[in-house]
Amino acid sequence: MAIPRSTQRDETYYAPGFGTYGKNVCADAALEYSALLDRAFSQLKTGGDKGERFVIPQAEIMYDGRNTVIRNLKEISERLRRDPSHVMNYLSREFGCQGVLDGPRGVLKSKVAADQVNGKVKNYTMKFVMCLECKRPDTHIDRVGRVHMLICESCGAQRPVPQLRSKEA
């Protein structure tokens, strides 16, 4: 197939497989690529301090007599994408005391140090939030038959998680 004579010397005509006629394609492409690369790097957002997008907030602890009040329990549970009653039930069972939800706060009927609460929240995160396959927090808990399954939204992995029973049962 012959190229029409009127377009043979046109600088903007592109013949597939042959490049652009009359231009130094390599020099232009390298210049365009470096300009595009500079623009892309300038638009990238820098990550957090450690490069992690998922950070568990530290528990804000207040003491009311022998009770321990976790003032930001609702914020913690929202960040973990779990029900506040599930988080409070786990903490009360781990500390062996009664736990009550009081609006956005959680009240443990025992005096517990802040670092112990933060450690238990981290354990909860590893047990009920993080995917063991891809190490991401993008998960949810579904009930499949009689088993509660942690299902990862990123990689699709599934694993059973223990069911938290209430103390009254």
N, C-alpha and C positions, 0 to 999 in steps of 0.2 A: 504494500500500500504506500503510495507516494504522499508526501506532505505537500499541501497546497503551496504554490510559489509565493503567495502574498504573506504567508506566515513563516517562511523559512528563516528570515533574518530578524524577525521581531524578537526583542529581548524578553518579552513577557510570555512568549509561547513556550509551553512545556510539553516535551515529548516523553511519554512514559519510558523509563529506563535509561534515558539519555541526559537528563538534567535540563537546565534552562539554557537556551542558546545565547551566546554572547556575554555571559556573566561568569565570574569566578565563583562558582557555587561553594567551594570549600571555605573560602575566606569569609563570605557572607554568612554562611551557616555557623561558623565558629564564633563570629561576632554576635550573631543573634542568640546563640546558645549561651554564651557567657553573660549577655545582658539579661536573658530570661532567668538564668540561674541566680544571678545577683538579686533580681527582683523577687524570686521565690524565697531565697534565704532571708531577705529583709521582711517578708510578710509572715514568716514562721514565728509562732509564739514560743517563748521560752517556757519550759516546764517549771514545776515547783522547785523547792530547794534541793530535794533528793531525786528529782525526776519522777516522782510517783504522783499519780493522779488520785489515788485513794488513800486518804489519811483519816484514821480514826480519831475523833476529837477526845481530848483528855476529859475525864469526868470531873465536874466541879462539885466538890464535896463540902457539905455543911453539917455540923453536928447539932442535934436538938436533944439534949439530955443523953440518953443511951441510944438514940436513933441516929442513923446515918441517912442524910438526905442527899440524893444525887440530883442536883438542880437542872442538869441538861440531859436527862435521860431521853426525852423526846427527840432532841437534836441527834443524839447518838443513834437512836433507833432509825431515824430518818436517813442518816448517812449510811447505815447498814442495810437499809431497805427491808426492815423487819418490823413486826408489830411490837409496840412498846411492852405489851403484856407478856410476850414471848421472852423478850430480853429480861424483864423483871423476874419472871418465873425462873429463868436460868440462874440469875444472880442469887435469888433467895435460896434455891436448892444448893448451889455451890457453897454458900456461906452458912447453910444450916439454920436459917432464921426466917421469920415471916417477912414477906415483902409486899408493899402496897403501892399502887399507882395513885398519885395525887396530882391530877392535871398533867402538866409537862414534867413533873418531878416524880422520882421514885424514892420510896422510904423503906429502908431496911431496919427492922426492929432489933438492931444490934450495932455496936460501935465497930466500924471497919475502917482501916486506913485507906487513903486515896490510892496508893500504889497497888494495894491488893485489889481494889475495884478495877483499876485500869488493867491489871494483869488478867482478871477474869473476863473483862470485855474483850481483850485480845484473844483469849482462849475461845470465847463464844464466836468471834469472827472467824477463827481458823476452823472451827467445828461446823458452824451453821451458815457461813457466808462465802468463804473463799472456795473456788474450784480447785481441786487437787491436781487436775490435768494441766490447765493453762494458767493457774495462779491469779485469776482475775475475780473481782467481786461481783460480776454481772450475773447473779444467780437469783433463783426464786425457789420456794419450797412448795411442792404439789403433793397431794395425797394420791397415790396410785394403789387402788385396792385398800389393803390394810397397812401399807408402808408409806412413810413420808420420804419423798425423794428430793434431793437437792439437784436442780436442773440448771446447767450453765447456759446462758443465753449467747455466749461468745463461741464456744466450741461444741456445744450440744452434749457434753458429758453428763452422766447421771450417776448419783450414788445415794444409797440410803442414809438417812440421818436418824438419830434416836428421837423418839417422841418424848416430849416433856410432859409428865403427868402432874396434875395438881396435887398438892399435899393432902387435900381432904379425901381423895379417892383411895 
